[in-house]
């Protein structure tokens, strides 16, 4: 599986942004897909995931501001982010793993995109 993340940028607090992750290779719909993020000096943290069966899980700190989705027609994973805060500033990575289970640990994911920078100014 090859993953290509895009859509990051510089926005102001309160703005919205949509990240995309184009997947190629192994059947897209058989993978559980996830978004992680890593801020400078911090460990990579789980953001959201959607399983091959359509189950979804979010990090509790998001307070419902982000929405993960996937489009099987074009093999793309999305992360719609709204009400962005400066603390959302990070490099966002998409990831994939085989099977239908959702894990929040980054070590459980086998495939990673290159990351896209999101910077939220106050």
N, C-alpha and C positions, 0 to 999 in steps of 0.2 A: 504494500500500500504506500503510495506517495501522497503527501499532504502539502498543500500550498495555502498558507494563511494570508489574508489581505484585509484591507479596510481600516487599519489603524490611522491615527492622526492626532493633531492637536486641537482640542476643543475646550470650551469653557464649562465651568461647573453648571450643572443643570441641563446641559445639552444631551443629545442622543447620538448614538453611533452604532452602525451595524458591521460586524466582522463576518467575513466569509472564509470558508476553508474548502478548497476544491480537492476532491479525492480521486485518485486513479489507481488502477491496479486491481487488487482483489475486490470481489463483490462488495460494494459500498453498504448495502443494506444488511449484510451479515455481521457487520462490526458494530460494537458499541463505540460511540464517538464522544469526545469530551473537550472541554476548554479548561486550561489552566492559565495561571498568570504568575509572573515573577517580578516583584519590585526590586529596585536596587538594594543590595545588602540583605535581602530576605530570601527565604526558601520559596520554591515553587509551590503554589497553593491551588487547590481544586476550586473551580468556578461552577461548572455545570456539566452534566452528561446526559446523553440520550441513548437508550439501549437499542439493540437491533429490534426488539419487540415494541419499542415506542415508550417505554418507561422513562421518566425524567427525574433527575435529582439536581438540586441547587445547593450551593453553599449557603448556610444560614445567614451569613453576614450580608448577603445581597439585598435582603428585605424586599424581595419581589421586583427588583428593578431590572433584572436581566431575563431574557427569554431565549432559550435554545430551541432550535428546530433543524430539521434536515429535509432536503428535497431529493428524492430518489431519481427524479427525472434528469437532473443535471449533476448528481453525485456531489452535492454541496451541503456543508454544515454551516449553520448561521448562529450568531450570537447578537441578538438585539439588546443594546444597552441603553437605558434611559436614566434620567436624573443623575447623570454622572457626577462623581465627587472627586476631589483631588486625590483622595486615597485609593481611587481606582487606577491611578497611574501605574503602569506596568507593561512589560512585554507579555502579550497574550499568545499562547500556544494552543494549537489544536492537536488532538491525539486520538489514536484508535487502538482498539484491542479486539481480538476475535471473541465471539460469543455474545450472550445476552445479558451478562451480569454487569452491574455498574459498580465501579470502585472509585474511591476518592483519592487513593494513593497513586502518585505518579508512576511508581515502579511497576504498577500492574499494566501499564500501557506500552505496547510494543512499537508503535509508529508515531512519529512526531513531525509536525510541520516546523518551519524555520522561525516562527514567531513574528508578530506584528506589534509595533509600539503604539501604545495609547497613552497620551499625555493630557491630563485634565488640569487646566489652570483655574485658580480661584478668582 
